[in-house]
Amino acid sequence: MSGRKETVLDLAKFVDKGVQVKLTGGRQVTGTLKGYDQLLNLVLDEAVEFLRDQDDPLKTTDQTRRLGLIVCRGTAVMLVSPTDGTDEIANPFLQPDGA
């Protein structure tokens, strides 16, 4: 076994494409992936943060804040997904109010 660390993710296919990143603590950011390393540190350009709800900090709102060029520390990254080809759907497990 070599001493070199390798990530499970192959982020090369997402470079120069839009990605959504969820971070520990509930923060959520979208932007264009410009670079990454083996520790999963990410460089995002034209980054936009989705602000959290005041009442429930784990929920995001439609309000955004432009961040520009940022570095997401790899230890804080929980999820990386492409923004193209993903749609938000209604939760099929929620019970109707009348039930």
Secondary structure, 3 states (H helix, E strand, C coil): CCCCCCCCCCHHHHCCCEEEEEECCCCEEEEEEEEECCCCCEEEEEEEEEEECCCCCCCEEEEEEEEEEEEECHHHEEEEEECCCCCCCCCCCCCCCCC
